[in-house]
Amino acid sequence: HLTGDDVREAALRMTKMAEEYHERTRDFSGTISTRLPFMLFRRPEDYYAAGGLAGSAGIFDGHKLMAIAGDKLTPMTWHVIQHEGFHQFAHAVIRGNLPPWVNEGLAEYFGEGIFTGDGFVTAVIPPSRLARVQAAITDRQFKPFREMFLLSQKDWNDNMAMTNYDQAWAMVHFLAHGDDGKYQKPFVRFMNLLG
C-alpha cells in the first residue's frame, strides 16, 4: 500500500480532480454528497486480486475506482486515474445514459488534465495526441460522425481502439472549445437532454 507523500498527493489530487469535474460539468451534473471509493495499489497483483481487469492499469467497476500505482506514480498513472475517475463521477452525478463517445471523450478530456498543485488545467492538447488525430483525419481512420454517435457500448468495448478514444476526445474538445466556445451551449443542452 502507499504511504507518506504518495498518500498525501493522492488525497489532494483526488479532491481537486472531483472539484474540476464538478466545475466543468456544473451545467449538466449534480453534486457529490458522499465520498466515492478509491483504491490505489502499489503492486499489480493486489489490484488484480481486488477485481482489476487483466491487462488494465485502472478501472471504475460501477462502484469503486481502482488503479495501479506501481513503484512510482507517473503522469500515465494519473491519466488513467483521471480518466477512470471521470467514469466514477459521471456514474454518481450525471443523469442519463451517456453514449460511449461522450463518456469516453469526456474521460479522455479530463485524463489529459494537468495537475498544478492546487487544481487542474484542462483543455490540454498534447502534441502526441494532436499528431495522432491529424494523422487519423488525413488517413480517413475516423468513423463518420453518425456511426460514432450510434456506436453502442458493446461495440466500443469489443474494439477498444486508440483511434476511437482519439476521435471521442477530439469531438468533446471541439464541442467544449471550438470556435471560441460557440458549441458549448448546444453541447450542454445535449447533455441535459440525455438526463
Legacy VTK file of the C-alpha trace (Angstrom):
# vtk DataFile Version 3.0
C-alpha trace
ASCII
DATASET POLYDATA
POINTS 195 float
0.000 0.000 0.000
1.010 3.610 -0.406
2.496 5.671 2.410
3.619 9.194 3.231
3.915 11.682 0.382
2.201 9.380 -2.128
-0.891 9.161 0.098
-0.976 12.933 0.641
-0.538 13.589 -3.086
-3.271 11.107 -3.989
-5.710 12.595 -1.458
-5.073 16.148 -2.688
-5.233 15.233 -6.358
-8.440 13.230 -5.951
-10.143 16.120 -4.144
-9.035 18.650 -6.753
-9.946 16.235 -9.537
-13.535 15.909 -8.229
-13.761 19.704 -7.926
-12.604 20.082 -11.544
-15.113 17.515 -12.811
-17.881 19.347 -10.989
-16.809 22.812 -12.153
-16.504 21.798 -15.799
-19.820 19.865 -15.826
-21.898 22.012 -13.450
-24.433 22.891 -16.163
-25.419 19.244 -16.617
-24.444 17.357 -13.463
-25.402 17.131 -9.820
-23.137 17.268 -6.795
-21.179 14.664 -4.902
-22.759 14.085 -1.499
-20.587 11.204 -0.266
-17.023 10.016 -0.639
-16.504 7.879 -3.700
-14.470 4.701 -3.108
-10.922 4.777 -4.481
-8.144 2.225 -4.068
-4.613 2.751 -5.310
-2.410 -0.339 -5.265
1.378 -0.400 -5.201
1.515 -3.971 -6.518
-0.343 -5.100 -9.682
-1.116 -8.496 -8.157
-3.041 -6.796 -5.326
-5.006 -4.742 -7.880
-5.911 -7.857 -9.869
-6.818 -9.771 -6.696
-9.215 -6.932 -5.781
-11.013 -7.261 -9.115
-8.930 -5.227 -11.571
-9.280 -6.365 -15.178
-6.349 -8.338 -16.547
-4.148 -6.103 -18.668
-5.634 -2.873 -17.294
-3.918 -0.277 -15.112
-7.130 1.161 -13.690
-10.865 0.654 -13.693
-14.148 2.002 -12.433
-16.228 -1.126 -11.852
-19.572 0.573 -11.257
-18.841 1.101 -7.572
-15.179 1.709 -6.827
-12.264 3.282 -8.666
-9.066 1.241 -8.568
-5.651 1.763 -10.118
-2.082 0.509 -10.002
0.459 2.987 -8.629
3.497 0.783 -9.171
6.814 1.750 -7.647
6.357 5.391 -8.612
3.312 7.496 -9.522
3.765 8.718 -13.097
1.845 11.052 -15.431
0.451 7.941 -17.169
-0.802 6.617 -13.818
-2.607 9.887 -13.223
-4.022 9.930 -16.761
-5.609 6.527 -16.082
-6.925 7.648 -12.668
-8.322 10.909 -14.063
-9.948 9.036 -16.970
-11.481 6.276 -14.840
-12.293 8.802 -12.103
-14.463 10.694 -14.565
-16.442 7.491 -15.219
-16.979 7.197 -11.459
-18.029 10.857 -11.211
-20.389 10.535 -14.206
-21.964 7.415 -12.706
-22.580 9.269 -9.428
-23.835 12.654 -10.623
-24.565 12.906 -14.353
-28.091 11.908 -15.231
-28.932 9.725 -18.192
-27.161 7.045 -20.121
-24.090 8.602 -21.727
-23.285 7.383 -25.235
-19.774 5.897 -25.401
-18.348 8.764 -27.479
-19.414 11.291 -24.812
-18.462 9.174 -21.808
-15.059 8.200 -23.207
-14.467 11.602 -24.823
-15.045 13.426 -21.536
-12.967 10.841 -19.654
-10.075 11.413 -22.069
-10.583 15.190 -21.856
-10.115 15.013 -18.088
-7.409 12.364 -18.404
-5.301 14.941 -20.255
-5.731 17.490 -17.434
-2.543 18.770 -15.810
-2.334 18.995 -12.015
-0.836 22.301 -10.855
-0.563 21.522 -7.141
-3.765 23.365 -6.246
-6.042 22.477 -9.164
-6.164 21.268 -12.747
-5.647 22.844 -16.138
-7.999 21.273 -18.651
-8.440 21.818 -22.398
-4.906 20.486 -22.838
-3.897 19.346 -26.326
-0.813 17.137 -26.004
1.391 17.261 -29.135
1.423 13.452 -29.421
-2.369 13.270 -29.356
-2.681 16.143 -31.835
-0.329 14.319 -34.217
-2.395 11.107 -33.926
-5.650 12.998 -34.568
-4.198 14.802 -37.575
-2.860 11.534 -38.999
-6.213 9.793 -38.434
-8.029 12.585 -40.269
-5.532 12.534 -43.135
-5.693 8.722 -43.387
-9.513 8.713 -43.010
-9.334 6.428 -39.973
-12.063 8.200 -38.001
-15.613 6.934 -38.196
-18.294 9.069 -39.877
-19.991 11.135 -37.143
-23.311 9.300 -37.481
-21.565 5.956 -36.947
-19.674 7.332 -33.936
-22.868 8.803 -32.459
-24.682 5.452 -32.774
-21.826 3.233 -31.576
-23.095 1.018 -28.750
-21.180 0.371 -25.544
-20.805 -3.272 -26.584
-19.306 -2.279 -29.949
-16.992 0.191 -28.199
-15.840 -2.471 -25.729
-15.386 -5.082 -28.464
-12.991 -2.757 -30.331
-11.176 -0.611 -27.787
-9.069 1.111 -30.437
-6.987 4.198 -29.648
-8.487 5.759 -32.787
-11.934 5.673 -31.138
-10.580 7.309 -27.982
-8.807 9.972 -30.046
-11.931 10.687 -32.081
-14.152 10.880 -28.976
-11.622 13.180 -27.273
-11.422 15.414 -30.370
-15.217 15.631 -30.650
-15.662 16.576 -26.988
-12.761 19.022 -27.097
-14.260 20.691 -30.174
-17.741 20.910 -28.624
-16.281 22.399 -25.435
-13.839 24.857 -27.007
-14.231 25.021 -30.796
-14.847 28.372 -32.476
-14.332 30.262 -29.195
-16.916 28.196 -27.324
-19.646 28.504 -29.959
-20.817 24.909 -29.352
-20.728 24.866 -25.544
-24.398 25.775 -25.052
-25.700 23.226 -27.584
-23.415 20.602 -26.002
-24.798 21.415 -22.541
-28.355 21.176 -23.929
-27.495 17.784 -25.418
-26.104 16.587 -22.071
-29.219 17.807 -20.262
-31.487 16.067 -22.789
-29.664 12.798 -22.070
-30.906 13.146 -18.474
LINES 1 196
195 0 1 2 3 4 5 6 7 8 9 10 11 12 13 14 15 16 17 18 19 20 21 22 23 24 25 26 27 28 29 30 31 32 33 34 35 36 37 38 39 40 41 42 43 44 45 46 47 48 49 50 51 52 53 54 55 56 57 58 59 60 61 62 63 64 65 66 67 68 69 70 71 72 73 74 75 76 77 78 79 80 81 82 83 84 85 86 87 88 89 90 91 92 93 94 95 96 97 98 99 100 101 102 103 104 105 106 107 108 109 110 111 112 113 114 115 116 117 118 119 120 121 122 123 124 125 126 127 128 129 130 131 132 133 134 135 136 137 138 139 140 141 142 143 144 145 146 147 148 149 150 151 152 153 154 155 156 157 158 159 160 161 162 163 164 165 166 167 168 169 170 171 172 173 174 175 176 177 178 179 180 181 182 183 184 185 186 187 188 189 190 191 192 193 194
